[in-house]
């Protein structure tokens, strides 16, 4: 199930997207209060935007814009909206996203071809380990995508290893949709309860929310720890509410594939210009085919690297490497630039670490400090030193580390109304631009 446009040449894909871009600009200029205002303010003649390169003539859209002018992005009448979702509210108040019937159909198509990219077909059964309630788009998207694909789905929701294993043993799903670190909890529960995980029938997991790969696509520590105990294939998928589109690995596991019929992507530097090939930049997206709230040059905040070589799977689309971190979580620590995922990879190396949270703050002279709070059943100085030594060896710096009670860290990870764990708390007085 590879869409024909994804097997096209780079030039053919470019021509296809430029035609879609022309239609989008006309739609925004007719229906979007926000973009009509932006076009007028910057004296933009949309008829002069003909190519993907011409996108650079347009200003970018930020998360702050979405938050400040949320309703002005809606392009349809209220009676056409049939579903409302909200973001996690990392900038304060959550941002609302409205979806029409066609938007939900687009979302289903996106997830269906994304699952197919990872090798899932209509004969498979998937167990959904993420919530569908609380205005969360991810669980809804996965459910719609599985239905579109024609496969079966078991809606268990997040957490509770005992319930997950009960469903696995009862319904025999072939794939799981889960946060990878939760797979470690499933492994731990199975080992304590004499469950033979490799006789479960599960052959793969579609993994969300956490990276499985190093920058060169080799398995990271979290990946290795899962596969050391469970003989399953692990596929990364990356998406966001704003994109309404996913980037999912194929069987080659060399980055998440771009769906050019759904989204235009740019990888930009700090001056909003494209980075050179193989350089890291901020993923910036323009949605195609979205009715209620299309976005133009929206800066996601995620730092990624694009890969342009054709894939052995038959798709010729751009592939995105693992998300290195969020731009606004970039840390300048003792002369070294860090992103939290690099620290996650080190902490995941220690089985003794039950959970943790990373706090970033400013010291008295205004430079960045890192405090990592760790929960462990055996908080010894030997463990503390081993962790510090790993940081020094891998990242050349050593953050401050403290042992804390597991319940305290869980409270920090799950603040009120949170739908997923918060692993980084940024207490700095200003945000990097």
C-alpha positions, -999 to 999 in steps of 0.1 A, spaced: 0 0 0 24 27 -13 7 57 -27 19 64 -63 31 99 -54 55 84 -29 71 63 -56 75 93 -79 107 111 -86 118 141 -65 109 165 -95 75 149 -99 68 152 -62 79 189 -63 55 197 -92 27 179 -74 32 198 -42 35 232 -60 1 226 -75 -14 218 -41 3 248 -26 -14 271 -51 -48 258 -40 -39 261 -3 -29 298 -7 -62 306 -24 -81 287 3 -64 306 31 -68 339 14 -105 332 12 -113 315 45 -86 322 71 -89 354 92 -54 349 104 -36 344 71 -57 371 53 -44 395 79 -8 383 75 -9 385 37 -23 421 39 2 431 66 32 419 46 18 430 12 19 395 -1 5 387 -35 -3 350 -33 -3 347 -71 34 353 -70 40 322 -48 45 296 -75 73 272 -63 83 256 -30 113 280 -30 88 309 -30 76 298 4 106 317 18 88 349 8 62 341 34 65 346 72 65 316 94 38 307 119 47 300 155 31 282 184 27 316 200 6 328 170 -16 297 173 -21 303 210 -27 340 207 -51 340 177 -64 304 180 -99 310 167 -87 331 137 -71 300 122 -105 283 118 -116 283 82 -150 267 84 -184 274 100 -189 260 134 -216 235 123 -190 219 100 -167 211 129 -174 175 142 -144 170 165 -122 191 188 -88 182 201 -63 202 221 -25 202 223 -7 194 255 -3 231 263 35 233 266 33 271 262 6 275 289 -31 272 279 -38 243 254 -44 252 218 -77 240 203 -77 222 169 -110 218 151 -116 190 126 -142 185 99 -155 152 85 -129 155 57 -101 162 82 -109 130 100 -109 111 68 -75 126 60 -63 117 94 -75 81 89 -58 79 55 -25 93 70 -24 66 97 -35 38 74 -6 45 50 17 50 80 8 16 95 12 0 61 47 16 59 56 -3 90 43 -36 75 9 -37 91 -19 -51 69 -56 -59 72 -49 -94 86 -33 -79 117 -47 -69 151 -33 -40 170 -35 -32 207 -38 5 214 -20 16 245 -27 53 244 -59 72 254 -86 82 230 -103 105 255 -95 139 270 -94 156 236 -62 137 227 -57 133 189 -32 104 189 -55 76 201 -83 88 178 -59 90 148 -46 54 155 -81 41 158 -93 57 126 -62 46 107 -65 9 118 -102 10 107 -92 25 74 -66 -1 69 -91 -28 76 -72 -43 105 -85 -51 140 -79 -30 171 -81 -35 208 -87 -3 227 -71 -8 261 -58 27 268 -26 37 286 -9 21 316 -18 -9 338 5 -37 326 -17 -64 341 -47 -53 319 -24 -50 289 -12 -86 293 -47 -99 299 -57 -84 265 -25 -97 248 -31 -132 260 -68 -131 253 -69 -115 219 -34 -122 205 -26 -89 188 2 -89 163 12 -53 169 12 -29 199 9 9 197 29 21 227 54 45 243 86 24 242 95 29 278 62 13 287 72 -18 269 99 -22 296 72 -22 322 54 -49 303 86 -69 302 91 -64 339 55 -75 347 58 -106 324 91 -116 341 75 -113 376 44 -133 366 61 -160 345 46 -149 312 65 -161 282 66 -128 262 81 -144 231 52 -168 229 27 -140 230 22 -137 193 33 -100 192 56 -94 163 61 -57 164 54 -24 181 46 10 166 64 32 191 54 68 199 67 97 220 103 85 225 132 79 202 144 44 193 174 54 172 207 72 173 214 98 147 229 71 124 197 50 128 215 24 150 195 12 180 197 34 211 198 21 247 161 20 251 157 0 219 184 -25 229 169 -30 264 135 -39 249 149 -62 222 173 -79 246 141 -94 263 114 -93 236 120 -105 201 98 -80 183 104 -54 156 103 -18 168 91 10 145 94 47 153 65 71 143 66 108 148 36 132 146 19 161 162 -16 176 165 -6 206 144 7 184 115 -22 160 114 4 138 96 28 111 107 64 101 97 67 64 102 96 40 96 93 13 70 110 -21 73 144 -6 65 141 15 97 161 44 83 139 73 92 102 83 91 88 86 56 73 119 44 38 117 29 41 145 2 3 144 -6 -4 155 30 24 180 40 52 202 27 82 202 49 112 226 53 142 222 76 151 258 87 179 275 105 176 304 130 170 329 102 141 308 87 162 298 58 168 261 47 197 243 62 222 225 40 216 189 33 226 166 63 224 196 87 200 197 117 173 223 117 138 231 129 110 211 111 86 236 95 54 223 79 27 234 55 -4 212 57 -22 200 25 -58 189 24 -68 202 58 -101 220 59 -107 234 94 -73 247 104 -46 245 77 -12 258 86 13 277 65 51 274 73 43 264 109 75 260 130 70 228 150 99 234 174 114 199 167 150 197 157 156 171 130 178 161 101 163 151 67 176 123 45 171 125 7 184 92 -7 158 68 -21 148 40 2 150 3 -6 113 0 3 103 17 -30 94 51 -16 113 80 -29 102 105 -3 123 124 22 129 106 55 133 123 89 159 112 113 151 109 151 140 141 168 171 154 185 150 176 208 128 206 210 144 239 200 132 256 231 146 229 253 180 234 239 205 237 268 238 255 268 257 237 296 293 245 303 300 252 266 281 221 253 248 222 235 225 195 248 189 183 242 170 162 267 169 130 245 206 127 248 203 126 286 173 102 284 195 77 264 221 77 292 196 73 320 178 45 302 211 26 304 207 20 341 182 -7 352 184 7 387 168 40 376 130 35 381 120 69 369 134 105 366 127 140 357 151 166 342 149 202 355 166 230 336 171 263 354 193 294 355 220 299 381 228 332 397 248 344 368 221 336 342 236 305 326 219 271 323 220 245 350 207 209 349 192 190 378 182 154 373 160 139 400 161 101 401 141 74 419 157 41 427 152 13 452 189 14 461 202 50 461 239 44 467 269 67 460 283 40 438 252 43 415 254 81 416 290 80 406 284 55 378 257 77 363 279 108 365 308 89 349 285 80 320 274 116 315 310 127 315 320 100 290 291 104 266 283 141 268 315 156 283 296 173 310 282 162 344 248 176 356 237 178 392 219 146 402 197 139 432 179 109 445 142 114 453 112 93 463 94 76 434 61 91 443 75 127 443 89 122 408 56 107 396 38 138 409 62 160 389 58 139 358 20 140 359 8 175 367 -29 183 368 -47 175 335 -15 160 319 -23 133 293 13 121 291 44 122 313 64 154 315 101 144 314 116 179 313 106 209 334 121 242 321 124 267 349 145 292 330 135 328 330 136 332 293 131 310 263 155 306 235 144 321 202 
